[in-house]
Structures are given as C-alpha cells and as structure tokens.
Amino acid sequence: MNYEHLAIELKGMAQIVYAIAESPFENPEALVFISEHLDAIAKIVEDDVKNGRV
C-alpha cells in the first residue's frame, strides 16, 4: 500500500465516521469495521516506519 492509497482510505473512513455520527441510528457493526481497518492501516504505517520506508 502506498501513502497515496493510504490517504484515500483514511479520507473515506473519515467520511463514514462523520456519516455515522450524524445518523440518528446506531450502527456498531460499521464502527467495528472502521476500527479494524484503521488498526490494519496503523500497522502498515508502523511497519513502514520501522523498516525505514518512510
């Protein structure tokens, strides 16, 4: 994953989180989905930093 793709992923997730926050309905599955993906992205970034790719 390159950082351009990472930025697109993060922007998309931010839009989803905003939509959930504005929604009158609770959607815990969506929040779990987003949380899992943010965690995966964080691990990729951590690995890239640790391995000097940044």
mmCIF entry with sequence, helices, sheets and N, C-alpha, C, O atoms, coordinates in Angstrom:
data_MODEL
# 
_entry.id   MODEL 
# 
_entity.id                         1 
_entity.type                       polymer 
_entity.pdbx_number_of_molecules   1 
# 
_entity_poly.entity_id                      1 
_entity_poly.type                           'polypeptide(L)' 
_entity_poly.nstd_linkage                   no 
_entity_poly.nstd_monomer                   no 
_entity_poly.pdbx_seq_one_letter_code       MNYEHLAIELKGMAQIVYAIAESPFENPEALVFISEHLDAIAKIVEDDVKNGRV 
_entity_poly.pdbx_seq_one_letter_code_can   MNYEHLAIELKGMAQIVYAIAESPFENPEALVFISEHLDAIAKIVEDDVKNGRV 
_entity_poly.pdbx_strand_id                 A 
# 
loop_
_entity_poly_seq.entity_id 
_entity_poly_seq.num 
_entity_poly_seq.mon_id 
_entity_poly_seq.hetero 
1 1  MET n 
1 2  ASN n 
1 3  TYR n 
1 4  GLU n 
1 5  HIS n 
1 6  LEU n 
1 7  ALA n 
1 8  ILE n 
1 9  GLU n 
1 10 LEU n 
1 11 LYS n 
1 12 GLY n 
1 13 MET n 
1 14 ALA n 
1 15 GLN n 
1 16 ILE n 
1 17 VAL n 
1 18 TYR n 
1 19 ALA n 
1 20 ILE n 
1 21 ALA n 
1 22 GLU n 
1 23 SER n 
1 24 PRO n 
1 25 PHE n 
1 26 GLU n 
1 27 ASN n 
1 28 PRO n 
1 29 GLU n 
1 30 ALA n 
1 31 LEU n 
1 32 VAL n 
1 33 PHE n 
1 34 ILE n 
1 35 SER n 
1 36 GLU n 
1 37 HIS n 
1 38 LEU n 
1 39 ASP n 
1 40 ALA n 
1 41 ILE n 
1 42 ALA n 
1 43 LYS n 
1 44 ILE n 
1 45 VAL n 
1 46 GLU n 
1 47 ASP n 
1 48 ASP n 
1 49 VAL n 
1 50 LYS n 
1 51 ASN n 
1 52 GLY n 
1 53 ARG n 
1 54 VAL n 
# 
_struct_asym.id          A 
_struct_asym.entity_id   1 
# 
loop_
_struct_conf.conf_type_id 
_struct_conf.id 
_struct_conf.pdbx_PDB_helix_id 
_struct_conf.beg_label_comp_id 
_struct_conf.beg_label_asym_id 
_struct_conf.beg_label_seq_id 
_struct_conf.pdbx_beg_PDB_ins_code 
_struct_conf.end_label_comp_id 
_struct_conf.end_label_asym_id 
_struct_conf.end_label_seq_id 
_struct_conf.pdbx_end_PDB_ins_code 
_struct_conf.beg_auth_comp_id 
_struct_conf.beg_auth_asym_id 
_struct_conf.beg_auth_seq_id 
_struct_conf.end_auth_comp_id 
_struct_conf.end_auth_asym_id 
_struct_conf.end_auth_seq_id 
_struct_conf.pdbx_PDB_helix_class 
_struct_conf.details 
_struct_conf.pdbx_PDB_helix_length 
HELX_P HELX_P1 AA1 TYR A 3  ? GLU A 22 ? TYR A 3  GLU A 22 1 ? 20 
HELX_P HELX_P2 AA2 PRO A 28 ? LYS A 50 ? PRO A 28 LYS A 50 1 ? 23 
# 
_struct_conf_type.id          HELX_P 
_struct_conf_type.criteria    ? 
_struct_conf_type.reference   ? 
# 
loop_
_atom_site.group_PDB 
_atom_site.id 
_atom_site.type_symbol 
_atom_site.label_atom_id 
_atom_site.label_alt_id 
_atom_site.label_comp_id 
_atom_site.label_asym_id 
_atom_site.label_entity_id 
_atom_site.label_seq_id 
_atom_site.pdbx_PDB_ins_code 
_atom_site.Cartn_x 
_atom_site.Cartn_y 
_atom_site.Cartn_z 
_atom_site.occupancy 
_atom_site.B_iso_or_equiv 
_atom_site.pdbx_formal_charge 
_atom_site.auth_seq_id 
_atom_site.auth_comp_id 
_atom_site.auth_asym_id 
_atom_site.auth_atom_id 
_atom_site.pdbx_PDB_model_num 
ATOM 1   N N  . MET A 1 1  ? 0.870   -1.174 0.000  1.00 0.00 ? 1  MET A N  1 
ATOM 2   C CA . MET A 1 1  ? 0.000   0.000  0.000  1.00 0.00 ? 1  MET A CA 1 
ATOM 3   C C  . MET A 1 1  ? 0.908   1.225  0.000  1.00 0.00 ? 1  MET A C  1 
ATOM 4   O O  . MET A 1 1  ? 1.812   1.341  0.827  1.00 0.00 ? 1  MET A O  1 
ATOM 5   N N  . ASN A 1 2  ? 0.656   2.139  -0.937 1.00 0.00 ? 2  ASN A N  1 
ATOM 6   C CA . ASN A 1 2  ? 1.433   3.371  -0.918 1.00 0.00 ? 2  ASN A CA 1 
ATOM 7   C C  . ASN A 1 2  ? 0.684   4.431  -0.116 1.00 0.00 ? 2  ASN A C  1 
ATOM 8   O O  . ASN A 1 2  ? -0.473  4.246  0.263  1.00 0.00 ? 2  ASN A O  1 
ATOM 9   N N  . TYR A 1 3  ? 1.354   5.520  0.128  1.00 0.00 ? 3  TYR A N  1 
ATOM 10  C CA . TYR A 1 3  ? 0.770   6.531  1.007  1.00 0.00 ? 3  TYR A CA 1 
ATOM 11  C C  . TYR A 1 3  ? -0.349  7.316  0.349  1.00 0.00 ? 3  TYR A C  1 
ATOM 12  O O  . TYR A 1 3  ? -1.200  7.880  1.037  1.00 0.00 ? 3  TYR A O  1 
ATOM 13  N N  . GLU A 1 4  ? -0.359  7.359  -0.983 1.00 0.00 ? 4  GLU A N  1 
ATOM 14  C CA . GLU A 1 4  ? -1.489  7.990  -1.678 1.00 0.00 ? 4  GLU A CA 1 
ATOM 15  C C  . GLU A 1 4  ? -2.755  7.166  -1.431 1.00 0.00 ? 4  GLU A C  1 
ATOM 16  O O  . GLU A 1 4  ? -3.820  7.719  -1.157 1.00 0.00 ? 4  GLU A O  1 
ATOM 17  N N  . HIS A 1 5  ? -2.631  5.856  -1.530 1.00 0.00 ? 5  HIS A N  1 
ATOM 18  C CA . HIS A 1 5  ? -3.762  4.962  -1.267 1.00 0.00 ? 5  HIS A CA 1 
ATOM 19  C C  . HIS A 1 5  ? -4.173  5.047  0.198  1.00 0.00 ? 5  HIS A C  1 
ATOM 20  O O  . HIS A 1 5  ? -5.361  5.031  0.521  1.00 0.00 ? 5  HIS A O  1 
ATOM 21  N N  . LEU A 1 6  ? -3.190  5.136  1.069  1.00 0.00 ? 6  LEU A N  1 
ATOM 22  C CA . LEU A 1 6  ? -3.470  5.277  2.500  1.00 0.00 ? 6  LEU A CA 1 
ATOM 23  C C  . LEU A 1 6  ? -4.296  6.530  2.767  1.00 0.00 ? 6  LEU A C  1 
ATOM 24  O O  . LEU A 1 6  ? -5.260  6.492  3.532  1.00 0.00 ? 6  LEU A O  1 
ATOM 25  N N  . ALA A 1 7  ? -3.921  7.627  2.143  1.00 0.00 ? 7  ALA A N  1 
ATOM 26  C CA . ALA A 1 7  ? -4.663  8.876  2.334  1.00 0.00 ? 7  ALA A CA 1 
ATOM 27  C C  . ALA A 1 7  ? -6.098  8.739  1.851  1.00 0.00 ? 7  ALA A C  1 
ATOM 28  O O  . ALA A 1 7  ? -7.020  9.231  2.500  1.00 0.00 ? 7  ALA A O  1 
ATOM 29  N N  . ILE A 1 8  ? -6.293  8.082  0.727  1.00 0.00 ? 8  ILE A N  1 
ATOM 30  C CA . ILE A 1 8  ? -7.646  7.874  0.196  1.00 0.00 ? 8  ILE A CA 1 
ATOM 31  C C  . ILE A 1 8  ? -8.462  7.030  1.170  1.00 0.00 ? 8  ILE A C  1 
ATOM 32  O O  . ILE A 1 8  ? -9.622  7.338  1.445  1.00 0.00 ? 8  ILE A O  1 
ATOM 33  N N  . GLU A 1 9  ? -7.852  5.965  1.691  1.00 0.00 ? 9  GLU A N  1 
ATOM 34  C CA . GLU A 1 9  ? -8.537  5.103  2.661  1.00 0.00 ? 9  GLU A CA 1 
ATOM 35  C C  . GLU A 1 9  ? -8.946  5.895  3.904  1.00 0.00 ? 9  GLU A C  1 
ATOM 36  O O  . GLU A 1 9  ? -10.076 5.780  4.379  1.00 0.00 ? 9  GLU A O  1 
ATOM 37  N N  . LEU A 1 10 ? -8.036  6.683  4.413  1.00 0.00 ? 10 LEU A N  1 
ATOM 38  C CA . LEU A 1 10 ? -8.325  7.446  5.629  1.00 0.00 ? 10 LEU A CA 1 
ATOM 39  C C  . LEU A 1 10 ? -9.409  8.487  5.398  1.00 0.00 ? 10 LEU A C  1 
ATOM 40  O O  . LEU A 1 10 ? -10.265 8.692  6.259  1.00 0.00 ? 10 LEU A O  1 
ATOM 41  N N  . LYS A 1 11 ? -9.380  9.146  4.243  1.00 0.00 ? 11 LYS A N  1 
ATOM 42  C CA . LYS A 1 11 ? -10.418 10.132 3.931  1.00 0.00 ? 11 LYS A CA 1 
ATOM 43  C C  . LYS A 1 11 ? -11.782 9.461  3.825  1.00 0.00 ? 11 LYS A C  1 
ATOM 44  O O  . LYS A 1 11 ? -12.779 9.994  4.312  1.00 0.00 ? 11 LYS A O  1 
ATOM 45  N N  . GLY A 1 12 ? -11.826 8.295  3.193  1.00 0.00 ? 12 GLY A N  1 
ATOM 46  C CA . GLY A 1 12 ? -13.080 7.563  3.075  1.00 0.00 ? 12 GLY A CA 1 
ATOM 47  C C  . GLY A 1 12 ? -13.621 7.145  4.430  1.00 0.00 ? 12 GLY A C  1 
ATOM 48  O O  . GLY A 1 12 ? -14.820 7.248  4.690  1.00 0.00 ? 12 GLY A O  1 
ATOM 49  N N  . MET A 1 13 ? -12.735 6.675  5.285  1.00 0.00 ? 13 MET A N  1 
ATOM 50  C CA . MET A 1 13 ? -13.165 6.267  6.617  1.00 0.00 ? 13 MET A CA 1 
ATOM 51  C C  . MET A 1 13 ? -13.633 7.461  7.434  1.00 0.00 ? 13 MET A C  1 
ATOM 52  O O  . MET A 1 13 ? -14.584 7.353  8.208  1.00 0.00 ? 13 MET A O  1 
ATOM 53  N N  . ALA A 1 14 ? -12.978 8.583  7.268  1.00 0.00 ? 14 ALA A N  1 
ATOM 54  C CA . ALA A 1 14 ? -13.410 9.790  7.976  1.00 0.00 ? 14 ALA A CA 1 
ATOM 55  C C  . ALA A 1 14 ? -14.817 10.188 7.546  1.00 0.00 ? 14 ALA A C  1 
ATOM 56  O O  . ALA A 1 14 ? -15.625 10.608 8.374  1.00 0.00 ? 14 ALA A O  1 
ATOM 57  N N  . GLN A 1 15 ? -15.111 10.059 6.264  1.00 0.00 ? 15 GLN A N  1 
ATOM 58  C CA . GLN A 1 15 ? -16.455 10.382 5.772  1.00 0.00 ? 15 GLN A CA 1 
ATOM 59  C C  . GLN A 1 15 ? -17.487 9.424  6.349  1.00 0.00 ? 15 GLN A C  1 
ATOM 60  O O  . GLN A 1 15 ? -18.594 9.834  6.697  1.00 0.00 ? 15 GLN A O  1 
ATOM 61  N N  . ILE A 1 16 ? -17.125 8.152  6.451  1.00 0.00 ? 16 ILE A N  1 
ATOM 62  C CA . ILE A 1 16 ? -18.043 7.160  7.010  1.00 0.00 ? 16 ILE A CA 1 
ATOM 63  C C  . ILE A 1 16 ? -18.301 7.453  8.487  1.00 0.00 ? 16 ILE A C  1 
ATOM 64  O O  . ILE A 1 16 ? -19.445 7.415  8.939  1.00 0.00 ? 16 ILE A O  1 
ATOM 65  N N  . VAL A 1 17 ? -17.244 7.744  9.230  1.00 0.00 ? 17 VAL A N  1 
ATOM 66  C CA . VAL A 1 17 ? -17.401 8.058  10.652 1.00 0.00 ? 17 VAL A CA 1 
ATOM 67  C C  . VAL A 1 17 ? -18.289 9.281  10.823 1.00 0.00 ? 17 VAL A C  1 
ATOM 68  O O  . VAL A 1 17 ? -19.153 9.302  11.700 1.00 0.00 ? 17 VAL A O  1 
ATOM 69  N N  . TYR A 1 18 ? -18.086 10.291 10.002 1.00 0.00 ? 18 TYR A N  1 
ATOM 70  C CA . TYR A 1 18 ? -18.902 11.507 10.076 1.00 0.00 ? 18 TYR A CA 1 
ATOM 71  C C  . TYR A 1 18 ? -20.368 11.171 9.804  1.00 0.00 ? 18 TYR A C  1 
ATOM 72  O O  . TYR A 1 18 ? -21.258 11.648 10.507 1.00 0.00 ? 18 TYR A O  1 
ATOM 73  N N  . ALA A 1 19 ? -20.616 10.348 8.783  1.00 0.00 ? 19 ALA A N  1 
ATOM 74  C CA . ALA A 1 19 ? -21.989 9.972  8.449  1.00 0.00 ? 19 ALA A CA 1 
ATOM 75  C C  . ALA A 1 19 ? -22.641 9.199  9.590  1.00 0.00 ? 19 ALA A C  1 
ATOM 76  O O  . ALA A 1 19 ? -23.817 9.407  9.891  1.00 0.00 ? 19 ALA A O  1 
ATOM 77  N N  . ILE A 1 20 ? -21.888 8.314  10.221 1.00 0.00 ? 20 ILE A N  1 
ATOM 78  C CA . ILE A 1 20 ? -22.425 7.556  11.354 1.00 0.00 ? 20 ILE A CA 1 
ATOM 79  C C  . ILE A 1 20 ? -22.737 8.502  12.511 1.00 0.00 ? 20 ILE A C  1 
ATOM 80  O O  . ILE A 1 20 ? -23.771 8.375  13.166 1.00 0.00 ? 20 ILE A O  1 
ATOM 81  N N  . ALA A 1 21 ? -21.842 9.441  12.751 1.00 0.00 ? 21 ALA A N  1 
ATOM 82  C CA . ALA A 1 21 ? -22.055 10.392 13.845 1.00 0.00 ? 21 ALA A CA 1 
ATOM 83  C C  . ALA A 1 21 ? -23.290 11.247 13.609 1.00 0.00 ? 21 ALA A C  1 
ATOM 84  O O  . ALA A 1 21 ? -23.974 11.620 14.562 1.00 0.00 ? 21 ALA A O  1 
ATOM 85  N N  . GLU A 1 22 ? -23.583 11.560 12.356 1.00 0.00 ? 22 GLU A N  1 
ATOM 86  C CA . GLU A 1 22 ? -24.734 12.389 12.020 1.00 0.00 ? 22 GLU A CA 1 
ATOM 87  C C  . GLU A 1 22 ? -26.033 11.580 11.936 1.00 0.00 ? 22 GLU A C  1 
ATOM 88  O O  . GLU A 1 22 ? -27.123 12.153 11.913 1.00 0.00 ? 22 GLU A O  1 
ATOM 89  N N  . SER A 1 23 ? -25.918 10.267 11.892 1.00 0.00 ? 23 SER A N  1 
ATOM 90  C CA . SER A 1 23 ? -27.082 9.399  11.726 1.00 0.00 ? 23 SER A CA 1 
ATOM 91  C C  . SER A 1 23 ? -27.848 9.257  13.039 1.00 0.00 ? 23 SER A C  1 
ATOM 92  O O  . SER A 1 23 ? -27.243 9.166  14.107 1.00 0.00 ? 23 SER A O  1 
ATOM 93  N N  . PRO A 1 24 ? -29.182 9.239  12.959 1.00 0.00 ? 24 PRO A N  1 
ATOM 94  C CA . PRO A 1 24 ? -29.966 9.015  14.174 1.00 0.00 ? 24 PRO A CA 1 
ATOM 95  C C  . PRO A 1 24 ? -29.965 7.544  14.604 1.00 0.00 ? 24 PRO A C  1 
ATOM 96  O O  . PRO A 1 24 ? -30.471 7.211  15.676 1.00 0.00 ? 24 PRO A O  1 
ATOM 97  N N  . PHE A 1 25 ? -29.400 6.668  13.775 1.00 0.00 ? 25 PHE A N  1 
ATOM 98  C CA . PHE A 1 25 ? -29.394 5.238  14.055 1.00 0.00 ? 25 PHE A CA 1 
ATOM 99  C C  . PHE A 1 25 ? -28.011 4.812  14.525 1.00 0.00 ? 25 PHE A C  1 
ATOM 100 O O  . PHE A 1 25 ? -26.999 5.313  14.035 1.00 0.00 ? 25 PHE A O  1 
ATOM 101 N N  . GLU A 1 26 ? -27.972 3.903  15.460 1.00 0.00 ? 26 GLU A N  1 
ATOM 102 C CA . GLU A 1 26 ? -26.692 3.357  15.893 1.00 0.00 ? 26 GLU A CA 1 
ATOM 103 C C  . GLU A 1 26 ? -26.287 2.257  14.926 1.00 0.00 ? 26 GLU A C  1 
ATOM 104 O O  . GLU A 1 26 ? -27.126 1.483  14.464 1.00 0.00 ? 26 GLU A O  1 
ATOM 105 N N  . ASN A 1 27 ? -25.017 2.194  14.629 1.00 0.00 ? 27 ASN A N  1 
ATOM 106 C CA . ASN A 1 27 ? -24.525 1.173  13.720 1.00 0.00 ? 27 ASN A CA 1 
ATOM 107 C C  . ASN A 1 27 ? -23.188 0.648  14.233 1.00 0.00 ? 27 ASN A C  1 
ATOM 108 O O  . ASN A 1 27 ? -22.136 0.986  13.690 1.00 0.00 ? 27 ASN A O  1 
ATOM 109 N N  . PRO A 1 28 ? -23.225 -0.179 15.280 1.00 0.00 ? 28 PRO A N  1 
ATOM 110 C CA . PRO A 1 28 ? -21.968 -0.642 15.864 1.00 0.00 ? 28 PRO A CA 1 
ATOM 111 C C  . PRO A 1 28 ? -21.133 -1.501 14.910 1.00 0.00 ? 28 PRO A C  1 
ATOM 112 O O  . PRO A 1 28 ? -19.906 -1.509 15.008 1.00 0.00 ? 28 PRO A O  1 
ATOM 113 N N  . GLU A 1 29 ? -21.782 -2.223 13.990 1.00 0.00 ? 29 GLU A N  1 
ATOM 114 C CA . GLU A 1 29 ? -21.026 -3.041 13.041 1.00 0.00 ? 29 GLU A CA 1 
ATOM 115 C C  . GLU A 1 29 ? -20.138 -2.170 12.167 1.00 0.00 ? 29 GLU A C  1 
ATOM 116 O O  . GLU A 1 29 ? -18.999 -2.533 11.871 1.00 0.00 ? 29 GLU A O  1 
ATOM 117 N N  . ALA A 1 30 ? -20.657 -1.030 11.759 1.00 0.00 ? 30 ALA A N  1 
ATOM 118 C CA . ALA A 1 30 ? -19.865 -0.119 10.929 1.00 0.00 ? 30 ALA A CA 1 
ATOM 119 C C  . ALA A 1 30 ? -18.675 0.419  11.712 1.00 0.00 ? 30 ALA A C  1 
ATOM 120 O O  . ALA A 1 30 ? -17.580 0.559  11.167 1.00 0.00 ? 30 ALA A O  1 
ATOM 121 N N  . LEU A 1 31 ? -18.888 0.718  12.979 1.00 0.00 ? 31 LEU A N  1 
ATOM 122 C CA . LEU A 1 31 ? -17.786 1.225  13.792 1.00 0.00 ? 31 LEU A CA 1 
ATOM 123 C C  . LEU A 1 31 ? -16.712 0.158  14.003 1.00 0.00 ? 31 LEU A C  1 
ATOM 124 O O  . LEU A 1 31 ? -15.521 0.472  14.006 1.00 0.00 ? 31 LEU A O  1 
ATOM 125 N N  . VAL A 1 32 ? -17.117 -1.088 14.177 1.00 0.00 ? 32 VAL A N  1 
ATOM 126 C CA . VAL A 1 32 ? -16.155 -2.184 14.310 1.00 0.00 ? 32 VAL A CA 1 
ATOM 127 C C  . VAL A 1 32 ? -15.376 -2.342 13.007 1.00 0.00 ? 32 VAL A C  1 
ATOM 128 O O  . VAL A 1 32 ? -14.157 -2.512 13.028 1.00 0.00 ? 32 VAL A O  1 
ATOM 129 N N  . PHE A 1 33 ? -16.073 -2.287 11.877 1.00 0.00 ? 33 PHE A N  1 
ATOM 130 C CA . PHE A 1 33 ? -15.442 -2.385 10.562 1.00 0.00 ? 33 PHE A CA 1 
ATOM 131 C C  . PHE A 1 33 ? -14.382 -1.301 10.401 1.00 0.00 ? 33 PHE A C  1 
ATOM 132 O O  . PHE A 1 33 ? -13.256 -1.582 9.989  1.00 0.00 ? 33 PHE A O  1 
ATOM 133 N N  . ILE A 1 34 ? -14.741 -0.080 10.723 1.00 0.00 ? 34 ILE A N  1 
ATOM 134 C CA . ILE A 1 34 ? -13.815 1.047  10.592 1.00 0.00 ? 34 ILE A CA 1 
ATOM 135 C C  . ILE A 1 34 ? -12.640 0.873  11.550 1.00 0.00 ? 34 ILE A C  1 
ATOM 136 O O  . ILE A 1 34 ? -11.490 1.104  11.175 1.00 0.00 ? 34 ILE A O  1 
ATOM 137 N N  . SER A 1 35 ? -12.920 0.475  12.764 1.00 0.00 ? 35 SER A N  1 
ATOM 138 C CA . SER A 1 35 ? -11.868 0.282  13.755 1.00 0.00 ? 35 SER A CA 1 
ATOM 139 C C  . SER A 1 35 ? -10.855 -0.759 13.289 1.00 0.00 ? 35 SER A C  1 
ATOM 140 O O  . SER A 1 35 ? -9.649  -0.556 13.426 1.00 0.00 ? 35 SER A O  1 
ATOM 141 N N  . GLU A 1 36 ? -11.334 -1.863 12.745 1.00 0.00 ? 36 GLU A N  1 
ATOM 142 C CA . GLU A 1 36 ? -10.443 -2.915 12.263 1.00 0.00 ? 36 GLU A CA 1 
ATOM 143 C C  . GLU A 1 36 ? -9.569  -2.414 11.122 1.00 0.00 ? 36 GLU A C  1 
ATOM 144 O O  . GLU A 1 36 ? -8.377  -2.717 11.069 1.00 0.00 ? 36 GLU A O  1 
ATOM 145 N N  . HIS A 1 37 ? -10.161 -1.649 10.208 1.00 0.00 ? 37 HIS A N  1 
ATOM 146 C CA . HIS A 1 37 ? -9.390  -1.133 9.079  1.00 0.00 ? 37 HIS A CA 1 
ATOM 147 C C  . HIS A 1 37 ? -8.384  -0.072 9.517  1.00 0.00 ? 37 HIS A C  1 
ATOM 148 O O  . HIS A 1 37 ? -7.262  -0.041 9.012  1.00 0.00 ? 37 HIS A O  1 
ATOM 149 N N  . LEU A 1 38 ? -8.767  0.787  10.437 1.00 0.00 ? 38 LEU A N  1 
ATOM 150 C CA . LEU A 1 38 ? -7.820  1.781  10.941 1.00 0.00 ? 38 LEU A CA 1 
ATOM 151 C C  . LEU A 1 38 ? -6.652  1.098  11.643 1.00 0.00 ? 38 LEU A C  1 
ATOM 152 O O  . LEU A 1 38 ? -5.509  1.539  11.519 1.00 0.00 ? 38 LEU A O  1 
ATOM 153 N N  . ASP A 1 39 ? -6.930  0.031  12.376 1.00 0.00 ? 39 ASP A N  1 
ATOM 154 C CA . ASP A 1 39 ? -5.873  -0.714 13.046 1.00 0.00 ? 39 ASP A CA 1 
ATOM 155 C C  . ASP A 1 39 ? -4.929  -1.339 12.022 1.00 0.00 ? 39 ASP A C  1 
ATOM 156 O O  . ASP A 1 39 ? -3.711  -1.306 12.196 1.00 0.00 ? 39 ASP A O  1 
ATOM 157 N N  . ALA A 1 40 ? -5.485  -1.904 10.962 1.00 0.00 ? 40 ALA A N  1 
ATOM 158 C CA . ALA A 1 40 ? -4.658  -2.508 9.916  1.00 0.00 ? 40 ALA A CA 1 
ATOM 159 C C  . ALA A 1 40 ? -3.785  -1.460 9.233  1.00 0.00 ? 40 ALA A C  1 
ATOM 160 O O  . ALA A 1 40 ? -2.610  -1.708 8.963  1.00 0.00 ? 40 ALA A O  1 
ATOM 161 N N  . ILE A 1 41 ? -4.351  -0.302 8.958  1.00 0.00 ? 41 ILE A N  1 
ATOM 162 C CA . ILE A 1 41 ? -3.581  0.772  8.329  1.00 0.00 ? 41 ILE A CA 1 
ATOM 163 C C  . ILE A 1 41 ? -2.471  1.241  9.267  1.00 0.00 ? 41 ILE A C  1 
ATOM 164 O O  . ILE A 1 41 ? -1.346  1.479  8.830  1.00 0.00 ? 41 ILE A O  1 
ATOM 165 N N  . ALA A 1 42 ? -2.785  1.372  10.541 1.00 0.00 ? 42 ALA A N  1 
ATOM 166 C CA . ALA A 1 42 ? -1.776  1.791  11.513 1.00 0.00 ? 42 ALA A CA 1 
ATOM 167 C C  . ALA A 1 42 ? -0.613  0.799  11.556 1.00 0.00 ? 42 ALA A C  1 
ATOM 168 O O  . ALA A 1 42 ? 0.543   1.206  11.665 1.00 0.00 ? 42 ALA A O  1 
ATOM 169 N N  . LYS A 1 43 ? -0.911  -0.487 11.471 1.00 0.00 ? 43 LYS A N  1 
ATOM 170 C CA . LYS A 1 43 ? 0.147   -1.500 11.484 1.00 0.00 ? 43 LYS A CA 1 
ATOM 171 C C  . LYS A 1 43 ? 1.025   -1.378 10.244 1.00 0.00 ? 43 LYS A C  1 
ATOM 172 O O  . LYS A 1 43 ? 2.243   -1.536 10.332 1.00 0.00 ? 43 LYS A O  1 
ATOM 173 N N  . ILE A 1 44 ? 0.424   -1.100 9.096  1.00 0.00 ? 44 ILE A N  1 
ATOM 174 C CA . ILE A 1 44 ? 1.200   -0.918 7.867  1.00 0.00 ? 44 ILE A CA 1 
ATOM 175 C C  . ILE A 1 44 ? 2.137   0.274  8.010  1.00 0.00 ? 44 ILE A C  1 
ATOM 176 O O  . ILE A 1 44 ? 3.316   0.195  7.667  1.00 0.00 ? 44 ILE A O  1 
ATOM 177 N N  . VAL A 1 45 ? 1.605   1.368  8.516  1.00 0.00 ? 45 VAL A N  1 
ATOM 178 C CA . VAL A 1 45 ? 2.426   2.572  8.693  1.00 0.00 ? 45 VAL A CA 1 
ATOM 179 C C  . VAL A 1 45 ? 3.542   2.302  9.702  1.00 0.00 ? 45 VAL A C  1 
ATOM 180 O O  . VAL A 1 45 ? 4.687   2.694  9.477  1.00 0.00 ? 45 VAL A O  1 
ATOM 181 N N  . GLU A 1 46 ? 3.220   1.639  10.803 1.00 0.00 ? 46 GLU A N  1 
ATOM 182 C CA . GLU A 1 46 ? 4.241   1.317  11.804 1.00 0.00 ? 46 GLU A CA 1 
ATOM 183 C C  . GLU A 1 46 ? 5.352   0.469  11.198 1.00 0.00 ? 46 GLU A C  1 
ATOM 184 O O  . GLU A 1 46 ? 6.531   0.720  11.446 1.00 0.00 ? 46 GLU A O  1 
ATOM 185 N N  . ASP A 1 47 ? 4.983   -0.535 10.404 1.00 0.00 ? 47 ASP A N  1 
ATOM 186 C CA . ASP A 1 47 ? 5.979   -1.386 9.754  1.00 0.00 ? 47 ASP A CA 1 
ATOM 187 C C  . ASP A 1 47 ? 6.843   -0.586 8.785  1.00 0.00 ? 47 ASP A C  1 
ATOM 188 O O  . ASP A 1 47 ? 8.059   -0.768 8.738  1.00 0.00 ? 47 ASP A O  1 
ATOM 189 N N  . ASP A 1 48 ? 6.215   0.298  8.015  1.00 0.00 ? 48 ASP A N  1 
ATOM 190 C CA . ASP A 1 48 ? 6.967   1.126  7.070  1.00 0.00 ? 48 ASP A CA 1 
ATOM 191 C C  . ASP A 1 48 ? 7.957   2.023  7.793  1.00 0.00 ? 48 ASP A C  1 
ATOM 192 O O  . ASP A 1 48 ? 9.096   2.179  7.352  1.00 0.00 ? 48 ASP A O  1 
ATOM 193 N N  . VAL A 1 49 ? 7.529   2.608  8.892  1.00 0.00 ? 49 VAL A N  1 
ATOM 194 C CA . VAL A 1 49 ? 8.417   3.479  9.664  1.00 0.00 ? 49 VAL A CA 1 
ATOM 195 C C  . VAL A 1 49 ? 9.558   2.656  10.261 1.00 0.00 ? 49 VAL A C  1 
ATOM 196 O O  . VAL A 1 49 ? 10.722  3.050  10.192 1.00 0.00 ? 49 VAL A O  1 
ATOM 197 N N  . LYS A 1 50 ? 9.212   1.515  10.844 1.00 0.00 ? 50 LYS A N  1 
ATOM 198 C CA . LYS A 1 50 ? 10.213  0.665  11.480 1.00 0.00 ? 50 LYS A CA 1 
ATOM 199 C C  . LYS A 1 50 ? 11.246  0.169  10.467 1.00 0.00 ? 50 LYS A C  1 
ATOM 200 O O  . LYS A 1 50 ? 12.424  0.030  10.795 1.00 0.00 ? 50 LYS A O  1 
ATOM 201 N N  . ASN A 1 51 ? 10.807  -0.096 9.245  1.00 0.00 ? 51 ASN A N  1 
ATOM 202 C CA . ASN A 1 51 ? 11.696  -0.627 8.214  1.00 0.00 ? 51 ASN A CA 1 
ATOM 203 C C  . ASN A 1 51 ? 12.309  0.456  7.337  1.00 0.00 ? 51 ASN A C  1 
ATOM 204 O O  . ASN A 1 51 ? 12.939  0.149  6.324  1.00 0.00 ? 51 ASN A O  1 
ATOM 205 N N  . GLY A 1 52 ? 12.132  1.723  7.715  1.00 0.00 ? 52 GLY A N  1 
ATOM 206 C CA . GLY A 1 52 ? 12.772  2.822  7.012  1.00 0.00 ? 52 GLY A CA 1 
ATOM 207 C C  . GLY A 1 52 ? 12.219  3.129  5.636  1.00 0.00 ? 52 GLY A C  1 
ATOM 208 O O  . GLY A 1 52 ? 12.922  3.707  4.807  1.00 0.00 ? 52 GLY A O  1 
ATOM 209 N N  . ARG A 1 53 ? 10.984  2.759  5.373  1.00 0.00 ? 53 ARG A N  1 
ATOM 210 C CA . ARG A 1 53 ? 10.390  3.030  4.059  1.00 0.00 ? 53 ARG A CA 1 
ATOM 211 C C  . ARG A 1 53 ? 9.710   4.389  4.000  1.00 0.00 ? 53 ARG A C  1 
ATOM 212 O O  . ARG A 1 53 ? 9.151   4.764  2.969  1.00 0.00 ? 53 ARG A O  1 
ATOM 213 N N  . VAL A 1 54 ? 9.757   5.119  5.094  1.00 0.00 ? 54 VAL A N  1 
ATOM 214 C CA . VAL A 1 54 ? 9.116   6.440  5.116  1.00 0.00 ? 54 VAL A CA 1 
ATOM 215 C C  . VAL A 1 54 ? 10.187  7.498  5.174  1.00 0.00 ? 54 VAL A C  1 
ATOM 216 O O  . VAL A 1 54 ? 9.877   8.689  5.201  1.00 0.00 ? 54 VAL A O  1 
# 
